[in-house]
Amino acid sequence: MRIICSCRYRYSRVCNCSTRMKLSMFQRLLLAVLFLVLVPQGSDGQFEEWCIADEQTPDEVLQKALDWACGMGGADCTKIQRNQPCYYPNTLKDHASYAFNDYYQKFKKRGATCYFSAAAIITDLDPSHNSCQFQHVP
């Protein structure tokens, strides 16, 4: 990266680029403040995030990750069972999203991630719908 400076005064022997650098630092600060203002935050100042299934994940990978989350992972998958609030829509993606989020919210403070063999992603948009409420733990 090359910075080209021009002298402000016709007879100046030294050209100083510090004004340009300060402007750049000011712009960075302005962007940081803008980011903090625009990104949704919880009432306690924490960013709200949910773990959901990645739509690009093949069904067989998604099913394997869902089985793990509801089994050895320890997610509470009772709400995605028939006649429960998160059964509909009855799709693999929606059920996996609920299970992934339940696992992630329960165990993130112990170091759990939203990975699931690349089958999941983090979102800042609440995936809750109708009577199905996705848990969020600050």
C-alpha positions in Angstrom: 0.0 0.0 0.0 1.4 3.3 -1.0 0.3 6.7 0.4 0.9 9.7 -1.7 1.0 13.0 0.0 0.9 16.4 -1.5 2.2 19.6 0.2 -0.3 22.2 1.2 2.1 25.0 0.9 4.0 25.9 -2.2 7.3 26.5 -0.6 7.2 23.8 2.1 10.2 21.5 2.2 8.5 18.8 4.3 5.2 17.2 3.4 3.3 15.8 6.4 0.7 13.0 5.9 -0.4 12.9 9.6 -3.6 14.8 8.8 -4.6 12.0 6.3 -3.7 9.3 8.9 -5.9 11.0 11.5 -8.8 11.2 9.1 -8.4 7.5 8.4 -8.3 6.7 12.2 -11.4 8.9 12.6 -13.2 7.0 9.8 -12.3 3.7 11.6 -13.7 5.0 14.8 -16.8 6.3 13.1 -17.4 2.9 11.5 -16.9 1.1 14.8 -19.5 3.3 16.5 -21.9 2.8 13.6 -21.4 -0.9 13.9 -22.2 -0.9 17.6 -25.3 1.2 17.1 -26.7 -0.8 14.2 -26.1 -4.4 15.4 -28.9 -5.7 17.5 -28.1 -6.1 21.2 -29.9 -7.5 24.1 -31.0 -5.3 27.0 -27.9 -6.3 28.9 -25.6 -5.1 26.1 -24.9 -8.6 24.8 -25.3 -9.4 21.2 -28.2 -11.7 20.6 -27.4 -14.8 18.4 -29.0 -18.0 17.5 -27.5 -21.2 16.0 -29.5 -22.5 13.0 -29.1 -25.0 10.2 -27.2 -23.8 7.2 -29.5 -24.1 4.2 -26.7 -25.2 1.9 -26.0 -28.4 4.0 -27.0 -31.7 2.4 -29.8 -33.5 4.1 -27.7 -36.5 5.1 -25.2 -34.3 6.9 -28.0 -32.3 8.5 -29.7 -35.5 9.7 -26.5 -36.9 11.2 -25.9 -33.6 13.0 -29.5 -33.5 14.3 -29.2 -37.1 15.6 -26.0 -36.1 17.4 -27.5 -32.9 18.9 -30.6 -34.7 20.2 -28.6 -37.7 21.4 -25.1 -37.4 22.7 -25.1 -33.6 22.4 -27.8 -33.3 25.1 -30.2 -30.9 23.3 -33.8 -31.0 24.5 -35.6 -32.1 21.3 -39.0 -32.7 22.9 -40.4 -29.5 21.3 -39.8 -30.8 17.8 -41.8 -34.0 18.4 -45.3 -34.5 17.0 -48.0 -32.3 18.7 -45.4 -30.0 20.2 -44.9 -26.2 19.5 -41.9 -26.6 17.2 -43.0 -29.6 15.2 -44.3 -27.5 12.3 -42.9 -26.7 9.8 -42.1 -30.4 9.7 -38.8 -30.1 7.8 -35.3 -31.4 8.5 -33.9 -27.9 8.4 -36.4 -26.5 10.9 -36.0 -29.3 13.3 -32.2 -29.2 13.1 -32.3 -25.5 13.6 -34.3 -25.9 16.8 -32.0 -28.7 18.1 -28.8 -26.9 17.2 -29.9 -23.7 18.9 -31.0 -25.6 22.1 -27.6 -27.3 22.3 -25.7 -24.0 21.6 -27.6 -21.9 24.1 -27.2 -24.6 26.8 -23.5 -25.2 26.4 -22.0 -22.0 24.8 -20.8 -20.8 28.2 -18.8 -24.0 28.5 -17.2 -23.6 25.2 -19.7 -25.2 22.8 -19.7 -23.9 19.3 -22.3 -23.6 16.5 -20.5 -25.9 14.1 -22.1 -29.3 13.8 -19.7 -30.5 11.1 -20.3 -27.3 9.1 -24.1 -27.9 9.1 -24.9 -24.8 11.2 -24.4 -21.0 11.2 -24.9 -18.1 13.7 -27.6 -15.6 13.0 -28.6 -12.4 14.7 -32.2 -12.8 13.5 -34.5 -14.5 15.9 -35.7 -17.7 14.2 -38.7 -18.1 16.4 -42.0 -18.5 14.6 -45.7 -18.8 15.7 -45.7 -20.8 18.9 -42.1 -22.0 18.5 -39.8 -19.9 20.6 -36.1 -20.3 20.1 -34.2 -19.9 23.4 -31.6 -17.2 23.8 -29.2 -17.2 26.7 -27.0 -14.0 27.1 
